[in-house]
Amino acid sequence: MSRNTILTALVFALTYVGSFYFRIYVVDTPVSGSGGSVLLMSLRQAVLWGQLSGGWGLGSLGAGLLALFVGGRGPVLLWSFFTAMALCNYNVDLGAIGFVLGFLRIVRF
């Protein structure tokens, strides 16, 4: 295993865990407008927008194609981030396809 593969797996794991706990404690928790900070509520809206519009899944698919055909560290790390966000935020259909495309690149990385 190369350093790039370990780095990509680490980015994927940290993004997934961070998104999972953010989802549990911020997105799924009912909040009032006066109880939370503006930054936290803006992040909550961004996560929900990405989930409801399918943005995380489309980002995973696009980054997976980019990583597969272009290569390099940047597209692979972008793929890792978007795939973790897609799988954690209920965009599994496109996220799984993006995962397979990026994983094909990781094997050749």
N, CA, C and O atoms as a GROMACS GRO file, in nm:
protein
  436
    1MET      N    1   0.084  -0.118   0.000
    1MET     CA    2   0.000   0.000   0.000
    1MET      C    3   0.088   0.123   0.000
    1MET      O    4   0.187   0.131   0.072
    2SER      N    5   0.050   0.218  -0.081
    2SER     CA    6   0.129   0.340  -0.089
    2SER      C    7   0.077   0.444   0.011
    2SER      O    8  -0.030   0.427   0.071
    3ARG      N    9   0.153   0.549   0.028
    3ARG     CA   10   0.111   0.658   0.117
    3ARG      C   11  -0.015   0.725   0.066
    3ARG      O   12  -0.100   0.768   0.144
    4ASN      N   13  -0.029   0.734  -0.066
    4ASN     CA   14  -0.148   0.796  -0.124
    4ASN      C   15  -0.275   0.717  -0.092
    4ASN      O   16  -0.380   0.776  -0.065
    5THR      N   17  -0.265   0.585  -0.094
    5THR     CA   18  -0.380   0.502  -0.062
    5THR      C   19  -0.419   0.518   0.084
    5THR      O   20  -0.537   0.527   0.116
    6ILE      N   21  -0.321   0.522   0.172
    6ILE     CA   22  -0.349   0.541   0.314
    6ILE      C   23  -0.409   0.678   0.339
    6ILE      O   24  -0.503   0.691   0.418
    7LEU      N   25  -0.357   0.781   0.273
    7LEU     CA   26  -0.410   0.916   0.287
    7LEU      C   27  -0.555   0.923   0.239
    7LEU      O   28  -0.639   0.986   0.303
    8THR      N   29  -0.584   0.860   0.126
    8THR     CA   30  -0.720   0.860   0.073
    8THR      C   31  -0.816   0.787   0.166
    8THR      O   32  -0.927   0.834   0.190
    9ALA      N   33  -0.774   0.673   0.219
    9ALA     CA   34  -0.857   0.600   0.314
    9ALA      C   35  -0.880   0.681   0.441
    9ALA      O   36  -0.989   0.678   0.498
   10LEU      N   37  -0.779   0.752   0.485
   10LEU     CA   38  -0.792   0.836   0.604
   10LEU      C   39  -0.890   0.952   0.581
   10LEU      O   40  -0.973   0.981   0.667
   11VAL      N   41  -0.880   1.017   0.465
   11VAL     CA   42  -0.974   1.126   0.432
   11VAL      C   43  -1.116   1.072   0.425
   11VAL      O   44  -1.209   1.135   0.474
   12PHE      N   45  -1.133   0.956   0.363
   12PHE     CA   46  -1.266   0.895   0.354
   12PHE      C   47  -1.322   0.865   0.492
   12PHE      O   48  -1.437   0.900   0.522
   13ALA      N   49  -1.243   0.802   0.577
   13ALA     CA   50  -1.289   0.765   0.711
   13ALA      C   51  -1.322   0.886   0.796
   13ALA      O   52  -1.426   0.890   0.862
   14LEU      N   53  -1.235   0.986   0.795
   14LEU     CA   54  -1.260   1.105   0.875
   14LEU      C   55  -1.382   1.184   0.825
   14LEU      O   56  -1.459   1.236   0.905
   15THR      N   57  -1.398   1.193   0.694
   15THR     CA   58  -1.515   1.261   0.639
   15THR      C   59  -1.643   1.186   0.673
   15THR      O   60  -1.743   1.248   0.709
   16TYR      N   61  -1.639   1.055   0.662
   16TYR     CA   62  -1.758   0.976   0.693
   16TYR      C   63  -1.797   0.989   0.839
   16TYR      O   64  -1.913   1.012   0.871
   17VAL      N   65  -1.700   0.975   0.928
   17VAL     CA   66  -1.728   0.984   1.072
   17VAL      C   67  -1.775   1.125   1.109
   17VAL      O   68  -1.871   1.141   1.184
   18GLY      N   69  -1.708   1.226   1.056
   18GLY     CA   70  -1.748   1.363   1.084
   18GLY      C   71  -1.888   1.393   1.033
   18GLY      O   72  -1.967   1.456   1.102
   19SER      N   73  -1.918   1.349   0.913
   19SER     CA   74  -2.051   1.370   0.855
   19SER      C   75  -2.157   1.293   0.932
   19SER      O   76  -2.268   1.342   0.951
   20PHE      N   77  -2.123   1.174   0.976
   20PHE     CA   78  -2.218   1.092   1.052
   20PHE      C   79  -2.256   1.160   1.183
   20PHE      O   80  -2.375   1.171   1.215
   21TYR      N   81  -2.157   1.206   1.257
   21TYR     CA   82  -2.187   1.271   1.385
   21TYR      C   83  -2.251   1.408   1.365
   21TYR      O   84  -2.336   1.448   1.445
   22PHE      N   85  -2.212   1.480   1.261
   22PHE     CA   86  -2.278   1.607   1.231
   22PHE      C   87  -2.425   1.583   1.199
   22PHE      O   88  -2.512   1.659   1.240
   23ARG      N   89  -2.450   1.477   1.126
   23ARG     CA   90  -2.587   1.443   1.089
   23ARG      C   91  -2.668   1.408   1.213
   23ARG      O   92  -2.783   1.451   1.225
   24ILE      N   93  -2.611   1.330   1.305
   24ILE     CA   94  -2.685   1.289   1.425
   24ILE      C   95  -2.713   1.408   1.516
   24ILE      O   96  -2.826   1.427   1.561
   25TYR      N   97  -2.611   1.488   1.544
   25TYR     CA   98  -2.624   1.591   1.647
   25TYR      C   99  -2.672   1.727   1.596
   25TYR      O  100  -2.716   1.810   1.676
   26VAL      N  101  -2.665   1.751   1.465
   26VAL     CA  102  -2.708   1.882   1.415
   26VAL      C  103  -2.824   1.869   1.316
   26VAL      O  104  -2.926   1.936   1.334
   27VAL      N  105  -2.810   1.787   1.215
   27VAL     CA  106  -2.911   1.782   1.109
   27VAL      C  107  -3.039   1.715   1.157
   27VAL      O  108  -3.148   1.767   1.134
   28ASP      N  109  -3.028   1.600   1.224
   28ASP     CA  110  -3.147   1.526   1.266
   28ASP      C  111  -3.207   1.577   1.396
   28ASP      O  112  -3.317   1.536   1.433
   29THR      N  113  -3.138   1.666   1.466
   29THR     CA  114  -3.188   1.720   1.592
   29THR      C  115  -3.272   1.844   1.564
   29THR      O  116  -3.225   1.935   1.496
   30PRO      N  117  -3.393   1.848   1.613
   30PRO     CA  118  -3.473   1.970   1.593
   30PRO      C  119  -3.409   2.087   1.668
   30PRO      O  120  -3.375   2.076   1.786
   31VAL      N  121  -3.394   2.197   1.598
   31VAL     CA  122  -3.330   2.314   1.657
   31VAL      C  123  -3.421   2.434   1.640
   31VAL      O  124  -3.505   2.440   1.550
   32SER      N  125  -3.403   2.529   1.729
   32SER     CA  126  -3.478   2.653   1.715
   32SER      C  127  -3.386   2.758   1.658
   32SER      O  128  -3.264   2.747   1.666
   33GLY      N  129  -3.444   2.860   1.600
   33GLY     CA  130  -3.364   2.967   1.539
   33GLY      C  131  -3.279   3.042   1.638
   33GLY      O  132  -3.172   3.090   1.602
   34SER      N  133  -3.324   3.054   1.761
   34SER     CA  134  -3.247   3.130   1.859
   34SER      C  135  -3.146   3.044   1.933
   34SER      O  136  -3.056   3.097   1.998
   35GLY      N  137  -3.159   2.913   1.925
   35GLY     CA  138  -3.072   2.825   2.004
   35GLY      C  139  -2.939   2.794   1.940
   35GLY      O  140  -2.844   2.760   2.011
   36GLY      N  141  -2.928   2.804   1.809
   36GLY     CA  142  -2.805   2.764   1.742
   36GLY      C  143  -2.732   2.883   1.682
   36GLY      O  144  -2.789   2.991   1.666
   37SER      N  145  -2.607   2.860   1.649
   37SER     CA  146  -2.530   2.967   1.587
   37SER      C  147  -2.562   2.975   1.438
   37SER      O  148  -2.612   2.880   1.377
   38VAL      N  149  -2.534   3.089   1.381
   38VAL     CA  150  -2.562   3.110   1.239
   38VAL      C  151  -2.476   3.018   1.153
   38VAL      O  152  -2.523   2.964   1.054
   39LEU      N  153  -2.350   3.000   1.190
   39LEU     CA  154  -2.260   2.914   1.113
   39LEU      C  155  -2.309   2.770   1.114
   39LEU      O  156  -2.310   2.704   1.010
   40LEU      N  157  -2.349   2.722   1.230
   40LEU     CA  158  -2.397   2.584   1.240
   40LEU      C  159  -2.525   2.563   1.160
   40LEU      O  160  -2.542   2.459   1.096
   41MET      N  161  -2.613   2.660   1.163
   41MET     CA  162  -2.737   2.647   1.086
   41MET      C  163  -2.711   2.657   0.936
   41MET      O  164  -2.780   2.592   0.857
   42SER      N  165  -2.612   2.735   0.896
   42SER     CA  166  -2.576   2.742   0.754
   42SER      C  167  -2.517   2.610   0.706
   42SER      O  168  -2.547   2.565   0.596
   43LEU      N  169  -2.433   2.548   0.789
   43LEU     CA  170  -2.378   2.417   0.754
   43LEU      C  171  -2.489   2.312   0.747
   43LEU      O  172  -2.487   2.225   0.660
   44ARG      N  173  -2.584   2.321   0.839
   44ARG     CA  174  -2.697   2.228   0.837
   44ARG      C  175  -2.776   2.242   0.707
   44ARG      O  176  -2.812   2.142   0.645
   45GLN      N  177  -2.801   2.366   0.665
   45GLN     CA  178  -2.874   2.389   0.540
   45GLN      C  179  -2.796   2.336   0.420
   45GLN      O  180  -2.855   2.280   0.328
   46ALA      N  181  -2.665   2.353   0.421
   46ALA     CA  182  -2.583   2.305   0.309
   46ALA      C  183  -2.587   2.152   0.300
   46ALA      O  184  -2.598   2.097   0.190
   47VAL      N  185  -2.579   2.085   0.414
   47VAL     CA  186  -2.584   1.939   0.414
   47VAL      C  187  -2.721   1.891   0.366
   47VAL      O  188  -2.730   1.798   0.286
   48LEU      N  189  -2.827   1.954   0.414
   48LEU     CA  190  -2.961   1.914   0.371
   48LEU      C  191  -2.985   1.944   0.223
   48LEU      O  192  -3.048   1.865   0.153
   49TRP      N  193  -2.934   2.057   0.176
   49TRP     CA  194  -2.949   2.089   0.034
   49TRP      C  195  -2.878   1.985  -0.051
   49TRP      O  196  -2.932   1.939  -0.151
   50GLY      N  197  -2.756   1.949  -0.012
   50GLY     CA  198  -2.682   1.847  -0.087
   50GLY      C  199  -2.752   1.712  -0.086
   50GLY      O  200  -2.748   1.638  -0.184
   51GLN      N  201  -2.817   1.681   0.026
   51GLN     CA  202  -2.889   1.554   0.035
   51GLN      C  203  -3.015   1.556  -0.050
   51GLN      O  204  -3.038   1.464  -0.128
   52LEU      N  205  -3.095   1.659  -0.036
   52LEU     CA  206  -3.225   1.661  -0.105
   52LEU      C  207  -3.213   1.682  -0.255
   52LEU      O  208  -3.297   1.634  -0.331
   53SER      N  209  -3.111   1.753  -0.299
   53SER     CA  210  -3.095   1.776  -0.443
   53SER      C  211  -3.010   1.669  -0.510
   53SER      O  212  -2.994   1.670  -0.632
   54GLY      N  213  -2.956   1.576  -0.431
   54GLY     CA  214  -2.870   1.473  -0.487
   54GLY      C  215  -2.730   1.523  -0.518
   54GLY      O  216  -2.657   1.459  -0.594
   55GLY      N  217  -2.694   1.635  -0.462
   55GLY     CA  218  -2.563   1.695  -0.489
   55GLY      C  219  -2.445   1.611  -0.445
   55GLY      O  220  -2.342   1.606  -0.512
   56TRP      N  221  -2.461   1.543  -0.330
   56TRP     CA  222  -2.350   1.460  -0.283
   56TRP      C  223  -2.327   1.342  -0.375
   56TRP      O  224  -2.213   1.306  -0.404
   57GLY      N  225  -2.435   1.281  -0.423
   57GLY     CA  226  -2.422   1.168  -0.516
   57GLY      C  227  -2.366   1.210  -0.650
   57GLY      O  228  -2.282   1.141  -0.707
   58LEU      N  229  -2.414   1.324  -0.702
   58LEU     CA  230  -2.360   1.373  -0.830
   58LEU      C  231  -2.214   1.414  -0.816
   58LEU      O  232  -2.134   1.393  -0.907
   59GLY      N  233  -2.180   1.473  -0.702
   59GLY     CA  234  -2.039   1.508  -0.677
   59GLY      C  235  -1.951   1.385  -0.671
   59GLY      O  236  -1.839   1.385  -0.722
   60SER      N  237  -2.002   1.280  -0.608
   60SER     CA  238  -1.927   1.154  -0.600
   60SER      C  239  -1.908   1.091  -0.738
   60SER      O  240  -1.800   1.044  -0.772
   61LEU      N  241  -2.015   1.092  -0.817
   61LEU     CA  242  -2.006   1.036  -0.952
   61LEU      C  243  -1.910   1.116  -1.038
   61LEU      O  244  -1.825   1.058  -1.107
   62GLY      N  245  -1.922   1.248  -1.035
   62GLY     CA  246  -1.832   1.333  -1.114
   62GLY      C  247  -1.687   1.322  -1.069
   62GLY      O  248  -1.596   1.315  -1.152
   63ALA      N  249  -1.666   1.321  -0.938
   63ALA     CA  250  -1.529   1.310  -0.887
   63ALA      C  251  -1.472   1.171  -0.915
   63ALA      O  252  -1.351   1.157  -0.938
   64GLY      N  253  -1.558   1.068  -0.913
   64GLY     CA  254  -1.511   0.934  -0.947
   64GLY      C  255  -1.468   0.924  -1.092
   64GLY      O  256  -1.366   0.863  -1.123
   65LEU      N  257  -1.546   0.985  -1.182
   65LEU     CA  258  -1.506   0.988  -1.324
   65LEU      C  259  -1.379   1.067  -1.344
   65LEU      O  260  -1.291   1.027  -1.420
   66LEU      N  261  -1.369   1.181  -1.276
   66LEU     CA  262  -1.249   1.264  -1.286
   66LEU      C  263  -1.127   1.190  -1.233
   66LEU      O  264  -1.020   1.194  -1.294
   67ALA      N  265  -1.142   1.123  -1.120
   67ALA     CA  266  -1.031   1.048  -1.062
   67ALA      C  267  -0.990   0.932  -1.152
   67ALA      O  268  -0.871   0.903  -1.166
   68LEU      N  269  -1.088   0.866  -1.213
   68LEU     CA  270  -1.057   0.751  -1.298
   68LEU      C  271  -0.985   0.791  -1.425
   68LEU      O  272  -0.888   0.727  -1.465
   69PHE      N  273  -1.032   0.897  -1.490
   69PHE     CA  274  -0.976   0.932  -1.620
   69PHE      C  275  -0.863   1.034  -1.615
   69PHE      O  276  -0.776   1.034  -1.702
   70VAL      N  277  -0.862   1.121  -1.515
   70VAL     CA  278  -0.756   1.222  -1.506
   70VAL      C  279  -0.646   1.176  -1.411
   70VAL      O  280  -0.528   1.186  -1.443
   71GLY      N  281  -0.685   1.127  -1.296
   71GLY     CA  282  -0.589   1.081  -1.197
   71GLY      C  283  -0.530   1.195  -1.116
   71GLY      O  284  -0.574   1.310  -1.127
   72GLY      N  285  -0.431   1.163  -1.037
   72GLY     CA  286  -0.369   1.263  -0.953
   72GLY      C  287  -0.425   1.260  -0.812
   72GLY      O  288  -0.531   1.203  -0.788
   73ARG      N  289  -0.355   1.324  -0.721
   73ARG     CA  290  -0.394   1.323  -0.581
   73ARG      C  291  -0.520   1.408  -0.556
   73ARG      O  292  -0.607   1.367  -0.480
   74GLY      N  293  -0.530   1.524  -0.619
   74GLY     CA  294  -0.643   1.614  -0.596
   74GLY      C  295  -0.778   1.552  -0.629
   74GLY      O  296  -0.867   1.550  -0.544
   75PRO      N  297  -0.797   1.500  -0.752
   75PRO     CA  298  -0.926   1.437  -0.784
   75PRO      C  299  -0.958   1.315  -0.696
   75PRO      O  300  -1.074   1.289  -0.667
   76VAL      N  301  -0.856   1.241  -0.656
   76VAL     CA  302  -0.881   1.125  -0.572
   76VAL      C  303  -0.926   1.168  -0.433
   76VAL      O  304  -1.017   1.107  -0.376
   77LEU      N  305  -0.865   1.271  -0.378
   77LEU     CA  306  -0.908   1.321  -0.246
   77LEU      C  307  -1.047   1.384  -0.255
   77LEU      O  308  -1.127   1.372  -0.162
   78LEU      N  309  -1.076   1.453  -0.365
   78LEU     CA  310  -1.209   1.508  -0.386
   78LEU      C  311  -1.312   1.396  -0.396
   78LEU      O  312  -1.421   1.406  -0.342
   79TRP      N  313  -1.275   1.289  -0.466
   79TRP     CA  314  -1.362   1.173  -0.475
   79TRP      C  315  -1.388   1.114  -0.337
   79TRP      O  316  -1.501   1.078  -0.305
   80SER      N  317  -1.284   1.104  -0.257
   80SER     CA  318  -1.297   1.047  -0.123
   80SER      C  319  -1.395   1.128  -0.038
   80SER      O  320  -1.477   1.072   0.033
   81PHE      N  321  -1.385   1.261  -0.044
   81PHE     CA  322  -1.474   1.348   0.032
   81PHE      C  323  -1.619   1.334  -0.013
   81PHE      O  324  -1.708   1.312   0.069
   82PHE      N  325  -1.642   1.348  -0.144
   82PHE     CA  326  -1.780   1.344  -0.194
   82PHE      C  327  -1.844   1.206  -0.177
   82PHE      O  328  -1.964   1.198  -0.152
   83THR      N  329  -1.766   1.100  -0.189
   83THR     CA  330  -1.822   0.966  -0.172
   83THR      C  331  -1.862   0.942  -0.027
   83THR      O  332  -1.968   0.885  -0.001
   84ALA      N  333  -1.780   0.985   0.066
   84ALA     CA  334  -1.816   0.970   0.208
   84ALA      C  335  -1.940   1.051   0.240
   84ALA      O  336  -2.028   1.003   0.313
   85MET      N  337  -1.950   1.172   0.188
   85MET     CA  338  -2.068   1.254   0.213
   85MET      C  339  -2.192   1.192   0.148
   85MET      O  340  -2.301   1.196   0.207
   86ALA      N  341  -2.178   1.136   0.029
   86ALA     CA  342  -2.293   1.075  -0.039
   86ALA      C  343  -2.341   0.951   0.036
   86ALA      O  344  -2.462   0.933   0.054
   87LEU      N  345  -2.250   0.867   0.079
   87LEU     CA  346  -2.290   0.744   0.146
   87LEU      C  347  -2.349   0.772   0.284
   87LEU      O  348  -2.436   0.698   0.330
   88CYS      N  349  -2.304   0.877   0.350
   88CYS     CA  350  -2.356   0.910   0.482
   88CYS      C  351  -2.488   0.987   0.475
   88CYS      O  352  -2.568   0.980   0.568
   89ASN      N  353  -2.510   1.059   0.368
   89ASN     CA  354  -2.628   1.146   0.359
   89ASN      C  355  -2.733   1.096   0.261
   89ASN      O  356  -2.798   1.175   0.194
   90TYR      N  357  -2.749   0.967   0.254
   90TYR     CA  358  -2.860   0.903   0.184
   90TYR      C  359  -2.862   0.926   0.032
   90TYR      O  360  -2.969   0.922  -0.029
   91ASN      N  361  -2.747   0.949  -0.029
   91ASN     CA  362  -2.737   0.952  -0.176
   91ASN      C  363  -2.658   0.830  -0.222
   91ASN      O  364  -2.560   0.840  -0.295
   92VAL      N  365  -2.705   0.714  -0.177
   92VAL     CA  366  -2.629   0.590  -0.195
   92VAL      C  367  -2.629   0.542  -0.339
   92VAL      O  368  -2.532   0.478  -0.381
   93ASP      N  369  -2.733   0.570  -0.416
   93ASP     CA  370  -2.740   0.519  -0.552
   93ASP      C  371  -2.624   0.572  -0.637
   93ASP      O  372  -2.547   0.494  -0.693
   94LEU      N  373  -2.610   0.703  -0.645
   94LEU     CA  374  -2.499   0.760  -0.722
   94LEU      C  375  -2.368   0.751  -0.646
   94LEU      O  376  -2.261   0.740  -0.706
   95GLY      N  377  -2.374   0.756  -0.513
   95GLY     CA  378  -2.253   0.745  -0.433
   95GLY      C  379  -2.184   0.610  -0.450
   95GLY      O  380  -2.061   0.602  -0.450
   96ALA      N  381  -2.263   0.503  -0.464
   96ALA     CA  382  -2.205   0.370  -0.483
   96ALA      C  383  -2.136   0.359  -0.619
   96ALA      O  384  -2.030   0.297  -0.630
   97ILE      N  385  -2.197   0.417  -0.720
   97ILE     CA  386  -2.133   0.416  -0.853
   97ILE      C  387  -2.004   0.497  -0.850
   97ILE      O  388  -1.902   0.455  -0.904
   98GLY      N  389  -2.010   0.614  -0.786
   98GLY     CA  390  -1.889   0.695  -0.771
   98GLY      C  391  -1.783   0.623  -0.691
   98GLY      O  392  -1.664   0.636  -0.719
   99PHE      N  393  -1.826   0.547  -0.589
   99PHE     CA  394  -1.731   0.471  -0.509
   99PHE      C  395  -1.656   0.368  -0.593
   99PHE      O  396  -1.534   0.354  -0.582
  100VAL      N  397  -1.730   0.297  -0.677
  100VAL     CA  398  -1.667   0.195  -0.762
  100VAL      C  399  -1.570   0.259  -0.861
  100VAL      O  400  -1.460   0.208  -0.881
  101LEU      N  401  -1.610   0.371  -0.922
  101LEU     CA  402  -1.521   0.438  -1.018
  101LEU      C  403  -1.393   0.487  -0.950
  101LEU      O  404  -1.283   0.468  -1.003
  102GLY      N  405  -1.407   0.547  -0.834
  102GLY     CA  406  -1.289   0.594  -0.762
  102GLY      C  407  -1.204   0.479  -0.710
  102GLY      O  408  -1.081   0.487  -0.708
  103PHE      N  409  -1.270   0.370  -0.669
  103PHE     CA  410  -1.195   0.255  -0.620
  103PHE      C  411  -1.112   0.192  -0.731
  103PHE      O  412  -1.002   0.142  -0.706
  104LEU      N  413  -1.164   0.194  -0.853
  104LEU     CA  414  -1.085   0.145  -0.966
  104LEU      C  415  -0.957   0.228  -0.983
  104LEU      O  416  -0.852   0.176  -1.019
  105ARG      N  417  -0.968   0.358  -0.956
  105ARG     CA  418  -0.851   0.444  -0.964
  105ARG      C  419  -0.755   0.417  -0.848
  105ARG      O  420  -0.633   0.420  -0.866
  106ILE      N  421  -0.810   0.391  -0.729
  106ILE     CA  422  -0.726   0.364  -0.612
  106ILE      C  423  -0.641   0.240  -0.637
  106ILE      O  424  -0.525   0.235  -0.598
  107VAL      N  425  -0.699   0.142  -0.700
  107VAL     CA  426  -0.625   0.018  -0.728
  107VAL      C  427  -0.503   0.047  -0.816
  107VAL      O  428  -0.398  -0.016  -0.802
  108ARG      N  429  -0.518   0.144  -0.908
  108ARG     CA  430  -0.408   0.180  -0.997
  108ARG      C  431  -0.324   0.293  -0.942
  108ARG      O  432  -0.222   0.328  -1.003
  109PHE      N  433  -0.361   0.353  -0.829
  109PHE     CA  434  -0.298   0.472  -0.771
  109PHE      C  435  -0.158   0.442  -0.735
  109PHE      O  436  -0.087   0.529  -0.685
   0.00000   0.00000   0.00000
